Structure formats: structure tokens, C-alpha cells
Amino acid sequence: MPAAPAAAAALQRPEIRRIKLTVAPADEGERLDRYLSARGGISRGEARRALERGGVYLEGSRCKVASKAVRAGQSVEAVLEEAGRVEKAPAAPLVVLHEDEQLLAVAKPAGVASQPTLTGDVGTLPWLVGKHLGRKAAEVPTVHRLDRDTSGVVVFGKTATATRALAAAFREGTAQKEYQAVVVGRLEGSGVVEAPLGPAPGRKGSHAVVASGSPAVTRWEVLAHHGDDATLVRLLPETGRTHQLRVHLAHLGHPIVGDSRYGGPPRAGAVEAPRFLLHARALELPHPSGGTIRLEAPFPPDFAAAAGIFSLESPPAG
């Protein structure tokens, strides 16, 4: 007699999933449970349950302390059970900006996660890079990251030595990052935002300017205006806090167009935003083999369309 549907379902075992992460400099000092939740794409409760079960490993050693502070460069692995969901891979091929024996620089598309999540590796940036290098996604360590909807330059080490050198550059502040964004309203001139950032009270996954937060500094410069409706700005972050640029611009009263989390509308004048309009335009850092390398990512079509409204086909990256 065929088994009843309920009995058949009972025989199905949940798939074991592993999240493998490398702590980026921006996450230095974060609690382990919060880090797993924010970077692993799981809830805070799931992170704590994994810790309680002994399923979390810090630098290869089991850790059950939720409040343990993580350090840049550390490896974090969490063993989880989930229903076997698979994320669809994007159709667009990986865009390689530069490659040599030590490093690989790519243009991350908007909508692609920078690290593996609970839904699996497929479709994430490490998965795309792994396919290019002939490796598994878990064998592609991440030394820095962009938010899912941010496009632009991301760099990877191709050897363990190169990965350590790149991680040190971000940790020590010798990696110089440049972003461009389209913000709401008319911002004038240039300036510096020095405002500490931390988790936003009562808003899971969001950050805010809080007195007890981590120091955060962003330099900004206006590139062009679209009347009084929108402004194209260059951003030079001196620190790398989570959502730093998005929160600092909102703090100025000029949120990024399309950034609904921080008050940005989907449209500003003739500028329409299919996602929040933030692009990692350039990255300059010490090359693991010596000297300095500058990497630049061209605008993707959605950002190029918005920039074109400012009568600038491609604002200078430097």
C-alpha cells in the first residue's frame, strides 16, 4: 500500500546547509549572532539556535557565545538545516575588470548577493567568481562586500597570501573607495559627514546615526544637478560601516533615490530608480605583488540612464 502523504513527508530530511563567511573590516567588533544574521541572510533567532546547537565555528573552533566579537579576516562557518530552496542564477555573465596571478576584480551587478545566504550559494557573487576560477563558492573568500542592490567594483584574492593582503588593506584603511549616487533634492558644494552609526532601534536590518555607534566618516562632492529634484554626488568613505553611505546621505536630508529603507522615493523628477542608485565606481589599493592598482567599474544600464539625465554620459571616476 502506498504511504500516506504525511508519512512520505516525514521521511524527507531537511538539507544541511553551510554558510561560510570571512569577516570584512566593516564588521570588526560586531556580535557573532548579529554578524551571522546580517551577513548570512538568516534571522537573529536562527543564528542563536545554530550557536546553541554548537553549529557555529569561528576560525575552525566551535563557538557558542552569541556576544563574541568578530575580528576582520576571521572565518565563520555555520551549519544549518533548511528546506533546500535554490536561488535562481542570474543570466548575465560575470564582468571581469582586471585579472592577474594574484587578484581578480569584477563588476558586481545590482541584485546579486556578495556572500552566500541561507538559500544557498547559487547566484551569489562568490558562486559567479567560483565558476570563473573553477572553484566552489565556499573556496572564494570575501574581503569586502557591497549591499545586494549596490553595483560596482569588488576584488578577490586568488591566493591565500593575496587574500590576506587585500583584507589588510581594507582593515587598515589603505583601500580607497569611490562611489557615485543619485540623491533626492538639490545638494550644493562638498562636505564631510562625521556621524557614528549603529543598529536602528526597533528597525531590524536597518542602521542609524546613534551616539553610541561606531565612528563613521564620509566625504562627498556634488557632480551635477537635475534642477531641484535630484543631485549626482561622488562619495569617498573613510570608514566602511554597514549601510554607511545610505544612512549618511539620509542624515543630510538627501536620501538615495530608490532607497525606500532610508526614505528615498522611487522617482525624483525625471530620474526613475529600479533599485537604489548607488554604484561603487572605483577602488584604489596596494597590489599584493607591490605598487598600487586602480580599478574602475563602468555604470550599469540603470545607473547610466539616470546619469544621462544630468547631461553627463559618464562622470569622471577620478
URKA-V18145 format. One record per residue. N is the residue number from 1. SS is DSSP state (hx for helix, st for strand, lp for the rest). BURIAL is b if it has 9 or more other ideal C-beta (glycine too) atoms within 8 Angstrom, else e. D_CENTER is the distance of its C-alpha to the mean C-alpha in Angstrom with 1 decimal. Layout:
N SS BURIAL D_CENTER
N SS BURIAL D_CENTER
This chain:
1 lp e 52.3
2 lp e 48.7
3 lp e 46.3
4 lp e 45.4
5 hx e 41.9
6 hx e 41.0
7 hx e 42.3
8 hx b 40.3
9 hx e 37.1
10 hx e 37.9
11 hx e 38.1
12 lp e 34.5
13 lp e 32.3
14 lp e 28.7
15 st e 26.4
16 st e 25.0
17 st b 21.3
18 st b 19.5
19 st b 15.9
20 st b 15.3
21 st b 12.5
22 st b 12.6
23 lp b 11.9
24 lp b 9.9
25 hx b 12.0
26 hx b 10.0
27 hx b 11.1
28 lp b 14.6
29 lp e 17.3
30 lp b 15.5
31 st b 17.9
32 hx b 17.6
33 hx b 18.0
34 hx b 15.4
35 hx b 12.9
36 hx b 13.9
37 hx b 13.8
38 hx b 10.3
39 hx b 8.7
40 hx b 11.6
41 lp e 11.8
42 lp b 15.3
43 lp e 17.5
44 hx b 18.6
45 hx e 22.0
46 hx b 21.0
47 hx b 19.3
48 hx b 22.5
49 hx e 24.7
50 hx b 23.2
51 hx b 23.8
52 hx e 27.3
53 lp e 28.1
54 lp e 27.2
55 lp e 24.5
56 st b 21.9
57 st b 22.2
58 st b 21.0
59 lp e 21.8
60 lp e 24.0
61 st e 26.0
62 st e 26.1
63 lp b 24.9
64 lp e 26.0
65 lp e 25.2
66 lp b 22.6
67 lp e 22.6
68 lp b 22.1
69 st e 19.8
70 lp b 17.3
71 lp e 17.3
72 lp b 14.9
73 lp b 15.7
74 lp b 17.2
75 st b 17.0
76 st b 16.7
77 st b 18.3
78 st b 19.2
79 st b 22.0
80 st b 22.1
81 st e 24.4
82 st b 23.4
83 lp e 25.1
84 lp e 24.0
85 lp e 21.8
86 lp e 20.5
87 lp b 17.7
88 lp e 19.1
89 lp e 17.9
90 lp b 17.2
91 lp e 20.3
92 lp e 18.9
93 lp e 19.2
94 lp e 16.8
95 st b 17.2
96 st b 18.0
97 st b 18.1
98 st b 19.8
99 st e 21.0
100 lp e 23.5
101 lp e 24.7
102 lp b 22.1
103 st b 18.8
104 st b 17.1
105 st b 14.9
106 st b 13.7
107 st b 12.7
108 st b 9.8
109 lp b 11.4
110 lp b 10.3
111 lp e 10.6
112 lp b 9.4
113 lp b 7.2
114 lp b 5.4
115 lp b 7.9
116 lp b 11.4
117 st b 12.3
118 lp b 15.8
119 lp e 16.7
120 st b 16.6
121 lp b 15.2
122 lp b 16.7
123 lp b 14.6
124 lp b 11.3
125 hx b 10.2
126 hx b 12.1
127 hx b 14.9
128 hx b 15.2
129 hx b 15.3
130 hx b 17.6
131 hx e 19.9
132 hx b 20.1
133 hx b 21.0
134 lp e 23.1
135 lp e 21.3
136 lp e 19.9
137 hx b 16.2
138 hx b 17.0
139 hx e 18.4
140 lp b 15.2
141 lp b 13.7
142 lp b 10.1
143 lp b 10.6
144 lp b 7.3
145 lp b 3.7
146 lp b 2.3
147 lp b 3.2
148 lp b 5.9
149 lp e 8.3
150 lp b 7.3
151 st b 9.3
152 st b 10.3
153 st b 10.9
154 st b 9.3
155 st b 12.1
156 st b 13.6
157 st b 16.8
158 lp b 19.6
159 lp b 21.7
160 hx e 21.4
161 hx b 22.8
162 hx b 20.4
163 hx b 17.4
164 hx b 18.9
165 hx b 19.6
166 hx b 16.1
167 hx b 14.8
168 hx b 17.7
169 hx b 17.0
170 hx b 13.7
171 hx b 15.5
172 hx e 18.6
173 lp e 17.2
174 lp e 18.7
175 lp b 15.7
176 st e 16.1
177 st b 13.3
178 st b 14.4
179 st b 13.0
180 st b 15.3
181 st b 15.5
182 st b 18.3
183 st b 19.4
184 st b 22.3
185 lp b 25.7
186 lp e 27.2
187 lp b 25.7
188 lp e 28.0
189 lp e 27.9
190 st e 25.4
191 st e 24.5
192 st e 22.4
193 st b 20.7
194 st e 21.2
195 lp b 20.3
196 lp b 19.2
197 st b 16.4
198 st b 16.4
199 st b 16.2
200 lp b 18.1
201 lp e 21.5
202 lp e 22.2
203 lp e 18.9
204 lp e 16.9
205 lp e 13.1
206 lp b 13.7
207 st b 14.1
208 st b 17.1
209 st b 19.2
210 lp b 21.4
211 lp e 24.1
212 lp e 23.2
213 lp b 19.5
214 st b 17.9
215 lp e 18.9
216 lp b 16.6
217 st b 17.8
218 st b 16.9
219 st b 19.4
220 st b 19.9
221 st b 22.5
222 st b 23.9
223 st b 24.3
224 st b 26.2
225 st b 27.4
226 st b 28.1
227 lp e 31.1
228 lp e 30.2
229 lp b 27.7
230 st b 24.5
231 st b 23.4
232 st b 21.3
233 st b 19.8
234 st b 18.4
235 st b 16.0
236 st b 16.2
237 st b 14.2
238 lp e 16.3
239 lp b 14.1
240 lp b 10.4
241 lp b 10.4
242 lp e 8.2
243 lp b 8.6
244 hx b 11.0
245 hx b 11.8
246 hx b 12.2
247 hx b 14.4
248 hx b 16.3
249 hx b 17.2
250 hx b 18.4
251 hx b 20.3
252 lp b 22.0
253 lp e 23.1
254 lp b 21.3
255 lp b 18.2
256 st b 16.2
257 lp b 18.2
258 lp b 16.9
259 lp b 14.8
260 hx b 17.1
261 hx e 15.4
262 hx b 16.3
263 lp e 19.5
264 lp b 18.8
265 lp b 21.4
266 lp e 21.0
267 st e 23.5
268 st b 24.8
269 lp b 28.1
270 lp e 27.9
271 st b 24.1
272 st e 22.6
273 lp b 19.0
274 lp e 18.0
275 lp b 14.5
276 lp b 13.3
277 lp b 14.2
278 st b 11.6
279 st b 11.4
280 st b 10.4
281 st b 14.1
282 st b 15.0
283 st b 14.5
284 st b 17.6
285 st b 18.1
286 st b 20.9
287 lp b 21.6
288 lp b 22.3
289 lp e 25.8
290 lp e 26.5
291 lp e 26.3
292 st e 23.3
293 st b 21.3
294 st e 19.7
295 st b 17.4
296 st b 17.1
297 lp b 15.6
298 lp e 18.0
299 lp b 17.3
300 lp b 16.8
301 hx e 19.8
302 hx b 18.6
303 hx b 17.6
304 hx b 20.7
305 hx e 22.8
306 hx b 21.8
307 hx b 22.3
308 hx b 25.6
309 lp b 26.9
310 lp b 26.8
311 lp e 29.2
312 lp b 26.8
313 lp e 26.1
314 lp e 23.5
315 lp b 23.2
316 lp e 23.4
317 lp e 20.4
318 lp e 22.3
